[in-house]
Amino acid sequence: MARIVMGNLGGALAVIQSREVLAELTSEWSDVTIIQRTIRNDQSGDEALLAALQEGVINIGIQRIDQIPTALPDGIVLAAVTRRLEPRSALVARGTKHLDDLAENATIGVMTDRDGSVLNSGHKRFQITRLSGNLEENLGLLASREITALIVPASTLLALDLRPHIDALLDHETFCPPPGQGAVGLLVREDDDLAIDIAYSLQHRPSFERISAERSFASSVAAPYQVGALATLTDDGGLKLFATITDPTTTLKASLIGKIDRAGQLGKELAEDMLEQLAAAN
C-alpha cells in the first residue's frame, strides 16, 4: 500500500486544520496510508514546513494560506486550496460592536505587523500594540483589561470553537484582511505525482481562484508596503478583487472586476494600477 506523510506546524489551530484534511483524504483515498506529522518550529514556521517538504520528510504540507510565502522555493507548488471559510478579521472587545465605539487612546492588540500598520493607517486615535503570545494568552490580556480590544482572523476563532468571542466581523473595506486569510493550502513537491493527485482531490476551485488573485496582487507589490486583498465571486460568475496598499501615512484602496479564469492576471493588473497611483501621488 502506498504511503504519504502529511505535515503541519505546531499549535492548536494547525493541528485541527490538519486533522480535518486528514479525515477527508483518508475517506477519499482508502488504498493509501496517510500519516500526520507535526513539524517542530525551530526556525520560522514557513521555513520549517517548506524545508520538510524539500528534504522529503513529508509529502504534503498543510498551512494557512496567509502564512504561505507568495514566492515559493523552486520545486514546491500550491497544489490545492480547500473550501475557504470566513475571510474577514474579527473584533474581540468585550461586547463593543464597532471600532468607532472604542474610546480615544484605546489599546488595540494585533497579532501581526501588517494588521498593526493597516489599523494605524485608518485609526490613529488608538494605541496599537503588537502581541507575541498565542491566542489564549492574548484573550487573557483582554479579560484582565491590559488591552481594550483584539483583532484576530475570524476563521481562527471559529476553528477553535471560540465564536462567542467575536463581537463583530470587520468589513473588508474598513479593515482589509491579508491575502488568503480563512483558507488552507496543500503544498507539495512538483515531482511527487501521487502527492499532487491526493492533494488536488480536495481542490475547491472557486476558493483557489480567489486565492490566486489575492496572492498575485501581493506578489506584485514590493516592500515596504503592507497589503490587503479579498476576492469575491460576482453574480454572473466573475471575480471582484478589492485590495489595499498601506504605507506609514495612508492606505490606498481600489477594486477590479474580471473573468475568474484570469484571476492571476487580475491581481497583477490591479497592483500595477495602484502602484502607478502611488507613484503619481508622490
C-alpha positions, 0 to 999 in steps of 0.5 A, a space after each residue: 500500500 502506498 504511503 504519504 506523510 502529511 505535515 503541519 506546524 505546531 499549535 492548536 489551530 494547525 493541528 485541527 486544520 490538519 486533522 480535518 484534511 486528514 479525515 477527508 483524504 483518508 475517506 477519499 483515498 482508502 488504498 493509501 496510508 496517510 500519516 500526520 506529522 507535526 513539524 517542530 518550529 525551530 526556525 520560522 514556521 514557513 521555513 520549517 514546513 517548506 524545508 520538510 517538504 524539500 528534504 522529503 520528510 513529508 509529502 504534503 504540507 498543510 498551512 494557512 494560506 496567509 502564512 504561505 510565502 507568495 514566492 515559493 522555493 523552486 520545486 514546491 507548488 500550491 497544489 490545492 486550496 480547500 473550501 475557504 471559510 470566513 475571510 474577514 478579521 474579527 473584533 474581540 472587545 468585550 461586547 463593543 460592536 464597532 471600532 468607532 465605539 472604542 474610546 480615544 487612546 484605546 489599546 488595540 492588540 494585533 497579532 501581526 505587523 501588517 494588521 498593526 500598520 493597516 489599523 494605524 493607517 485608518 485609526 490613529 486615535 488608538 494605541 496599537 500594540 503588537 502581541 507575541 503570545 498565542 491566542 489564549 494568552 492574548 484573550 487573557 490580556 483582554 479579560 484582565 483589561 491590559 488591552 481594550 480590544 483584539 483583532 484576530 482572523 475570524 476563521 481562527 476563532 471559529 476553528 477553535 470553537 471560540 465564536 462567542 468571542 467575536 463581537 463583530 466581523 470587520 468589513 473588508 473595506 474598513 479593515 482589509 484582511 491579508 491575502 488568503 486569510 480563512 483558507 488552507 493550502 496543500 503544498 507539495 513537491 512538483 515531482 511527487 505525482 501521487 502527492 499532487 493527485 491526493 492533494 488536488 482531490 480536495 481542490 475547491 476551485 472557486 476558493 483557489 481562484 480567489 486565492 490566486 488573485 489575492 496572492 498575485 496582487 501581493 506578489 506584485 507589490 514590493 516592500 515596504 508596503 503592507 497589503 490587503 486583498 479579498 476576492 469575491 465571486 460576482 453574480 454572473 460568475 466573475 471575480 471582484 478583487 478589492 485590495 489595499 496598499 498601506 504605507 506609514 501615512 495612508 492606505 490606498 484602496 481600489 477594486 477590479 472586476 474580471 473573468 475568474 479564469 484570469 484571476 492571476 492576471 487580475 491581481 497583477 493588473 490591479 497592483 500595477 494600477 495602484 502602484 502607478 497611483 502611488 507613484 503619481 501621488 508622490 
